[in-house]
Amino acid sequence: MQLEELAKRIVYGTSLEDKLAFDFRFKDIPSLPALEKEKVPLFPGRPLHLSRMGKGIFPSFDELSTESGRGRLLHFFANHELLAIELMSLMLLKFPRADLGFRAGMARTIQEEQNHLRLYIGRMEELGVEFGDLPLNDYFWRAIRGMSSPLEFVTQMSLTLEQANLDFSLFYQQKLAQTGDQKTAQILGRIYQEEVGHVRHGLNWFNRWRKDLTCGSSSTRGENEWDAYRRLLPPPMTPRRAIGLRFSADSRRAAGFTEQYISELEVHGGSKGRPPIVWLYNPLCDLEIARGKPGFSPSEAVRLLNLDLESVPMYLAGAQDVVLVHELPKSSWLKQMKELGFCTPEFRQLEEDSKLLRENKIGGFQPWGWSPEPFERFKPWRDHLVSVDGGNAQWSKKLLNHEDFSKTQLGPIFSKVWSTGFLREWLEKNTQDELVFGSLDSVGKSFSDWPSAYEAISSVISKGAWSMVKAPWGTSGTQNRLILNQAELDSSFGNWIRKKIKEQGRIIIEPWLSKRADLSLQMDITADSVKILGIRQFFNGLRLEYRGTYLSSKLSFLDPSLLRFLHSEPSPLDRWRELALALGDRLRQRGYLGPAGIDAIIWKNGRQLFLKPLVELNPRWTMGRVALELENHIVPGCEAVWTLLPLRELRGLGLPERPVQAAQELIKRFPPRFREVGGQLRLAEGVLFTNDPARVNRLMSLLVVGVKAVVESRVLWKCDLSL
């Protein structure tokens, strides 16, 4: 029987005997005409009992102690072996003029896969399970049947599906040996050894063919194995499909992969097939909204600072999501974070939009905040959006259907003019809340012209008080000015106010309040509800920039007198929550869905404490929200803080100026200690860096856990003015 005749029998045959046939001699491998595209079957021939498609229930680890559980496990593996045999045969039919050595190797692989299937079927029957008792899955066939070349085939089959089987077969061999089922474990051990050879065969041809393709291309010349694999792997396959339950680096070394490839794959996140949600860190969205179009260029210092934090969406994203960055994190740092139980999504470097997203389907877009730049970046991909759990595809698509960002009407809700107006309206309707929130005079007003603003500030100064002046759009206090006297108003600060009125249309003037503490409230706004996620205390630096969040749901870091105030009657916290829910409803009415953060302060007037419940509204992701997510990696009940540490302060703290050495010194002072809680590794004490000290330019971020570490760090970080 000729090779192609054998392949046809396997692909089109309708009996199990057809699938296991191998009447073929390797010495004679003639070439026949390629299978015509229209003749590629939608599904291979099958006997009736192997044609039932559906989703089976994979046995749990506990069920492997039973014969039926082990039999069901082998049923899943047998299904994969049958699909591999059929797909390899289809490849031979589609590309009969592929390299002779490759085709011969593929024929040997088919023979070994047939032996694997026989072993599985025989052992399943001994365990009381017949092949076909459970539904079968045809995902592999649907994903690969449209292969366009032998290179594409080995990229999907050998380097992806069979590579993952290295992990699965080795993992379950060990698991079944632990149950005492040595016979099944030995079968999996034999299959594992032969699968290493299958992957090696595909890898050798992958490297040969991809080098032949790129030898004349300057853009891919010298491309390494990992980058070539990512480029050549067609959707819907992703590199995450090449990883099993427990990653085995030694298996991949045995198959011949480079060390760089192995280290990159080990930490690679991303989807296994679920449409990913795409994340982008654009913290200057407020200033870009004020500009009115894409292209806002920050100073070099701000650009470098943003690079240090651009990986923070990883703490918000899922393992199957994509995070877009300017600089890819080092795989060694990602590996460390993954080992500590952190999610490591797929990171992709920002480049031309035509190359950025390779998926046919996308589960949603999550910029740090919507503004003209991400709107224009993601708009070409709106028709790729599909609904997935945890995604925002429907709302993203509705948003991106607008002609431009200005038509979305999201810009105004980022403005402090809008939130100031909301707070004034609230107090006018709920006059009783002045007892806990303060009077209307404490809210502030907005002005659209310099003479009116000048008169208002001068009036405050004449009474011996100070004024806080805020631009409508700005972030982290960068667009705020505290005016103490008339001389400041008549000089540089006055010029700044005039400039902001010209650029942004208005200015907000508030009385300076004697702040005692900063608080933030995080919430999620959906089409059906507004959900408050938590309230935490945070602190700023001397320049009013965000510096960290205390991770305590009980607000235990607050002075006892402030805690008593928050829990007094009428309850400031309860009234704040009511205001936040109303604000969330108003945002939803304006067409906004997604995360939001509200900053508030506790302030003092004489001997009376008040809560200003809306100092700033952020209808976007926030550092406070990141802190809430990081709290899930801390042992419950432990004192903790997530903080940002500028490199410029290292020397003043008695630390080495180089960030790596400073990190080593802090870890030496506060060594991290972990504890397993509910199967998850959590930090119980010490310091953990949440960005890579080896890559920072301006700013390190770190978790500090435990009473000793937190108390000492509060002394070191001399930035919390409320303490």
Order of alpha helices (4+ residues) and beta strands (2+ residues): alpha-alpha-alpha-alpha-alpha-alpha-alpha-alpha-alpha-alpha-alpha-beta-alpha-alpha-beta-alpha-beta-alpha-beta-alpha-alpha-alpha-alpha-beta-alpha-beta-beta-alpha-alpha-beta-beta-beta-beta-alpha-alpha-beta-beta-alpha-beta-alpha-beta-beta-beta-alpha
